[in-house]
Amino acid sequence: MPEHDMHDPTAHAANEDPTTFEEMDISPKLKAILAEKGFTTPTPIQAQAIPSGLSGTDMIGIAQTGTGKTLAFSIPTIQRIGKDGGKGLILLPTRELALQVDEELQKIGGKIGLRTAVLIGGANMGRQKDMIRKNPHIIIATPGRLIDHLEQRSIKLDSVSVLVFDEADRMLDMGFAPQINRILEMVPSPEQRQTLLFSATMPEEITRIAETHMRLPVRIEIARAGTTSENVEQELYVVAKTDKQQLLEELLREYQGSVLVFSRTKHGAKRINRKLRDAGFTSDEIHGNRTLGQRKSALSGFKSGKYRVLVATDIAARGIDVKGIELVINFDLPTQAEDYVHRIGRTGRAGHEGRAISFAMPDEGKEVMAIQRVTQAELPITEHPTLPKHHLHRGARGSKGRGGGRGGRGGRNRGGGRGRSGGGRRRW
């Protein structure tokens, strides 16, 4: 097998990146649909990834969530299979993300007759087999359910001409490496397909996939791997375990807008949600113990504003793509430091400002240091006036918020009054 080295990151374009979709080599039909949907100016990842994808080269895109990755791989995929035939296969980590990618594909491809099949766990296998029999142009699947279909011989992958990995690092974190390797054995060889891989971080496993299963991939890096958005203001509270719920409720009273709360466990998410409801907050929960219908209902309610707060675990949250999340609260620090990047990437999207607050117990200094190593930035520590003061142990380097007040950036406020002054609410 020939070597599959990565191109120089700057080799993807000899000219400047296009500033409009009209400048790209997109088919007239797709351009018209994009204009009709209000898409005129590409995001940075779209400006670089779409021309590269349309040229037929393999590509690795390093970009945070909320940067427009779905459109970045959807347009090249739709255009290639429309022109050259074959099928598209999009692999991603969770059910919710699969459904949202399908929704985005239908917005662009529905008018030109694009057929998709969504293969995810928790849904009826028989109905999925019916979708496969209708000969879809693009298959959107989680690795586990796709393996189920391969084992039942209800699907073949020998006609895949475009293979997409979305949130590849998260799939590997979730233990899908064996399934991904099996799938790679079933699709055409790298020379017979185009492979587009998107990830927020670049662990060694992804480098190995690129070296073995991709053809000289161009690497497009919108943000340094593992970095967090400049639009997200971050802070850290050092708090005793017994005070976490009180702090959460205090913060929810001070902030307005939609809030996404992360719990490390399913049982923890359920407990947090129950206590929030008891305290009078409109909230719901999304985690692996909930049915697909319950998860859809919770996500829909959060999107519509029925629920102001959504409590989630890392796995379930991978599909959450909701505009306008103003605050992310890490009730528990993530088990994997890389998950911190994914978590807080749910706010501060598409150029909007957001905020991320993390709770660390005094003995979680190592976890904080691991996050700081991944993000290559320090988390400013903030104290809450109603709770006991604690310090991080084990040599964590969290920095004291400037000004010693509320807010890790000197207590500044947007729109008059982020500080506690008189106990008023923080407004965005």
LINNORJO-V529952 format. One record per residue. N is the residue number from 1. RES is the residue in one letter. SS is DSSP state (h for helix, s for strand, l for the rest). Layout:
# LINNORJO-V529952
n->N res->RES ss->SS
n->N res->RES ss->SS
This chain:
# LINNORJO-V529952
n->1 res->M ss->l
n->2 res->P ss->l
n->3 res->E ss->l
n->4 res->H ss->l
n->5 res->D ss->l
n->6 res->M ss->l
n->7 res->H ss->l
n->8 res->D ss->l
n->9 res->P ss->h
n->10 res->T ss->h
n->11 res->A ss->h
n->12 res->H ss->h
n->13 res->A ss->l
n->14 res->A ss->l
n->15 res->N ss->l
n->16 res->E ss->l
n->17 res->D ss->l
n->18 res->P ss->l
n->19 res->T ss->l
n->20 res->T ss->l
n->21 res->F ss->h
n->22 res->E ss->h
n->23 res->E ss->h
n->24 res->M ss->l
n->25 res->D ss->l
n->26 res->I ss->l
n->27 res->S ss->l
n->28 res->P ss->h
n->29 res->K ss->h
n->30 res->L ss->h
n->31 res->K ss->h
n->32 res->A ss->h
n->33 res->I ss->h
n->34 res->L ss->h
n->35 res->A ss->h
n->36 res->E ss->h
n->37 res->K ss->l
n->38 res->G ss->l
n->39 res->F ss->l
n->40 res->T ss->l
n->41 res->T ss->l
n->42 res->P ss->l
n->43 res->T ss->l
n->44 res->P ss->h
n->45 res->I ss->h
n->46 res->Q ss->h
n->47 res->A ss->h
n->48 res->Q ss->h
n->49 res->A ss->h
n->50 res->I ss->h
n->51 res->P ss->h
n->52 res->S ss->h
n->53 res->G ss->h
n->54 res->L ss->h
n->55 res->S ss->l
n->56 res->G ss->l
n->57 res->T ss->l
n->58 res->D ss->l
n->59 res->M ss->s
n->60 res->I ss->s
n->61 res->G ss->s
n->62 res->I ss->s
n->63 res->A ss->l
n->64 res->Q ss->l
n->65 res->T ss->l
n->66 res->G ss->l
n->67 res->T ss->l
n->68 res->G ss->l
n->69 res->K ss->h
n->70 res->T ss->h
n->71 res->L ss->h
n->72 res->A ss->h
n->73 res->F ss->h
n->74 res->S ss->h
n->75 res->I ss->h
n->76 res->P ss->h
n->77 res->T ss->h
n->78 res->I ss->h
n->79 res->Q ss->h
n->80 res->R ss->h
n->81 res->I ss->h
n->82 res->G ss->h
n->83 res->K ss->h
n->84 res->D ss->h
n->85 res->G ss->l
n->86 res->G ss->l
n->87 res->K ss->s
n->88 res->G ss->s
n->89 res->L ss->s
n->90 res->I ss->s
n->91 res->L ss->s
n->92 res->L ss->l
n->93 res->P ss->l
n->94 res->T ss->l
n->95 res->R ss->h
n->96 res->E ss->h
n->97 res->L ss->h
n->98 res->A ss->h
n->99 res->L ss->h
n->100 res->Q ss->h
n->101 res->V ss->h
n->102 res->D ss->h
n->103 res->E ss->h
n->104 res->E ss->h
n->105 res->L ss->h
n->106 res->Q ss->h
n->107 res->K ss->h
n->108 res->I ss->h
n->109 res->G ss->h
n->110 res->G ss->h
n->111 res->K ss->h
n->112 res->I ss->h
n->113 res->G ss->l
n->114 res->L ss->l
n->115 res->R ss->l
n->116 res->T ss->s
n->117 res->A ss->s
n->118 res->V ss->s
n->119 res->L ss->s
n->120 res->I ss->l
n->121 res->G ss->l
n->122 res->G ss->l
n->123 res->A ss->l
n->124 res->N ss->l
n->125 res->M ss->h
n->126 res->G ss->h
n->127 res->R ss->h
n->128 res->Q ss->h
n->129 res->K ss->h
n->130 res->D ss->h
n->131 res->M ss->h
n->132 res->I ss->h
n->133 res->R ss->h
n->134 res->K ss->l
n->135 res->N ss->l
n->136 res->P ss->l
n->137 res->H ss->l
n->138 res->I ss->s
n->139 res->I ss->s
n->140 res->I ss->s
n->141 res->A ss->s
n->142 res->T ss->l
n->143 res->P ss->h
n->144 res->G ss->h
n->145 res->R ss->h
n->146 res->L ss->h
n->147 res->I ss->h
n->148 res->D ss->h
n->149 res->H ss->h
n->150 res->L ss->h
n->151 res->E ss->h
n->152 res->Q ss->l
n->153 res->R ss->l
n->154 res->S ss->l
n->155 res->I ss->l
n->156 res->K ss->l
n->157 res->L ss->l
n->158 res->D ss->l
n->159 res->S ss->l
n->160 res->V ss->s
n->161 res->S ss->s
n->162 res->V ss->s
n->163 res->L ss->s
n->164 res->V ss->s
n->165 res->F ss->s
n->166 res->D ss->l
n->167 res->E ss->l
n->168 res->A ss->h
n->169 res->D ss->h
n->170 res->R ss->h
n->171 res->M ss->h
n->172 res->L ss->h
n->173 res->D ss->h
n->174 res->M ss->l
n->175 res->G ss->l
n->176 res->F ss->l
n->177 res->A ss->h
n->178 res->P ss->h
n->179 res->Q ss->h
n->180 res->I ss->h
n->181 res->N ss->h
n->182 res->R ss->h
n->183 res->I ss->h
n->184 res->L ss->h
n->185 res->E ss->h
n->186 res->M ss->h
n->187 res->V ss->l
n->188 res->P ss->l
n->189 res->S ss->l
n->190 res->P ss->h
n->191 res->E ss->h
n->192 res->Q ss->h
n->193 res->R ss->l
n->194 res->Q ss->s
n->195 res->T ss->s
n->196 res->L ss->s
n->197 res->L ss->s
n->198 res->F ss->s
n->199 res->S ss->s
n->200 res->A ss->l
n->201 res->T ss->l
n->202 res->M ss->l
n->203 res->P ss->l
n->204 res->E ss->h
n->205 res->E ss->h
n->206 res->I ss->h
n->207 res->T ss->h
n->208 res->R ss->h
n->209 res->I ss->h
n->210 res->A ss->h
n->211 res->E ss->h
n->212 res->T ss->h
n->213 res->H ss->h
n->214 res->M ss->l
n->215 res->R ss->l
n->216 res->L ss->l
n->217 res->P ss->l
n->218 res->V ss->s
n->219 res->R ss->s
n->220 res->I ss->s
n->221 res->E ss->s
n->222 res->I ss->l
n->223 res->A ss->l
n->224 res->R ss->l
n->225 res->A ss->l
n->226 res->G ss->l
n->227 res->T ss->l
n->228 res->T ss->l
n->229 res->S ss->l
n->230 res->E ss->l
n->231 res->N ss->l
n->232 res->V ss->s
n->233 res->E ss->s
n->234 res->Q ss->s
n->235 res->E ss->s
n->236 res->L ss->s
n->237 res->Y ss->s
n->238 res->V ss->s
n->239 res->V ss->l
n->240 res->A ss->l
n->241 res->K ss->h
n->242 res->T ss->h
n->243 res->D ss->h
n->244 res->K ss->h
n->245 res->Q ss->h
n->246 res->Q ss->h
n->247 res->L ss->h
n->248 res->L ss->h
n->249 res->E ss->h
n->250 res->E ss->h
n->251 res->L ss->h
n->252 res->L ss->h
n->253 res->R ss->h
n->254 res->E ss->h
n->255 res->Y ss->s
n->256 res->Q ss->l
n->257 res->G ss->l
n->258 res->S ss->s
n->259 res->V ss->s
n->260 res->L ss->s
n->261 res->V ss->s
n->262 res->F ss->s
n->263 res->S ss->l
n->264 res->R ss->l
n->265 res->T ss->l
n->266 res->K ss->h
n->267 res->H ss->h
n->268 res->G ss->h
n->269 res->A ss->h
n->270 res->K ss->h
n->271 res->R ss->h
n->272 res->I ss->h
n->273 res->N ss->h
n->274 res->R ss->h
n->275 res->K ss->h
n->276 res->L ss->h
n->277 res->R ss->h
n->278 res->D ss->h
n->279 res->A ss->l
n->280 res->G ss->l
n->281 res->F ss->l
n->282 res->T ss->l
n->283 res->S ss->s
n->284 res->D ss->s
n->285 res->E ss->s
n->286 res->I ss->s
n->287 res->H ss->l
n->288 res->G ss->l
n->289 res->N ss->l
n->290 res->R ss->l
n->291 res->T ss->l
n->292 res->L ss->h
n->293 res->G ss->h
n->294 res->Q ss->h
n->295 res->R ss->h
n->296 res->K ss->h
n->297 res->S ss->h
n->298 res->A ss->h
n->299 res->L ss->h
n->300 res->S ss->h
n->301 res->G ss->h
n->302 res->F ss->h
n->303 res->K ss->h
n->304 res->S ss->h
n->305 res->G ss->l
n->306 res->K ss->l
n->307 res->Y ss->l
n->308 res->R ss->l
n->309 res->V ss->s
n->310 res->L ss->s
n->311 res->V ss->s
n->312 res->A ss->s
n->313 res->T ss->l
n->314 res->D ss->h
n->315 res->I ss->h
n->316 res->A ss->h
n->317 res->A ss->h
n->318 res->R ss->l
n->319 res->G ss->l
n->320 res->I ss->l
n->321 res->D ss->l
n->322 res->V ss->l
n->323 res->K ss->l
n->324 res->G ss->l
n->325 res->I ss->s
n->326 res->E ss->s
n->327 res->L ss->s
n->328 res->V ss->s
n->329 res->I ss->s
n->330 res->N ss->s
n->331 res->F ss->l
n->332 res->D ss->l
n->333 res->L ss->l
n->334 res->P ss->l
n->335 res->T ss->l
n->336 res->Q ss->l
n->337 res->A ss->h
n->338 res->E ss->h
n->339 res->D ss->h
n->340 res->Y ss->h
n->341 res->V ss->h
n->342 res->H ss->h
n->343 res->R ss->h
n->344 res->I ss->h
n->345 res->G ss->l
n->346 res->R ss->l
n->347 res->T ss->l
n->348 res->G ss->l
n->349 res->R ss->l
n->350 res->A ss->l
n->351 res->G ss->l
n->352 res->H ss->l
n->353 res->E ss->l
n->354 res->G ss->s
n->355 res->R ss->s
n->356 res->A ss->s
n->357 res->I ss->s
n->358 res->S ss->s
n->359 res->F ss->s
n->360 res->A ss->s
n->361 res->M ss->l
n->362 res->P ss->l
n->363 res->D ss->l
n->364 res->E ss->l
n->365 res->G ss->h
n->366 res->K ss->h
n->367 res->E ss->h
n->368 res->V ss->h
n->369 res->M ss->h
n->370 res->A ss->h
n->371 res->I ss->h
n->372 res->Q ss->h
n->373 res->R ss->h
n->374 res->V ss->h
n->375 res->T ss->h
n->376 res->Q ss->l
n->377 res->A ss->l
n->378 res->E ss->l
n->379 res->L ss->l
n->380 res->P ss->s
n->381 res->I ss->s
n->382 res->T ss->l
n->383 res->E ss->l
n->384 res->H ss->l
n->385 res->P ss->l
n->386 res->T ss->l
n->387 res->L ss->l
n->388 res->P ss->l
n->389 res->K ss->l
n->390 res->H ss->l
n->391 res->H ss->l
n->392 res->L ss->l
n->393 res->H ss->l
n->394 res->R ss->l
n->395 res->G ss->l
n->396 res->A ss->l
n->397 res->R ss->l
n->398 res->G ss->l
n->399 res->S ss->s
n->400 res->K ss->s
n->401 res->G ss->l
n->402 res->R ss->s
n->403 res->G ss->l
n->404 res->G ss->l
n->405 res->G ss->l
n->406 res->R ss->l
n->407 res->G ss->l
n->408 res->G ss->l
n->409 res->R ss->s
n->410 res->G ss->l
n->411 res->G ss->l
n->412 res->R ss->l
n->413 res->N ss->l
n->414 res->R ss->l
n->415 res->G ss->l
n->416 res->G ss->l
n->417 res->G ss->l
n->418 res->R ss->l
n->419 res->G ss->l
n->420 res->R ss->l
n->421 res->S ss->h
n->422 res->G ss->h
n->423 res->G ss->h
n->424 res->G ss->l
n->425 res->R ss->l
n->426 res->R ss->s
n->427 res->R ss->l
n->428 res->W ss->l
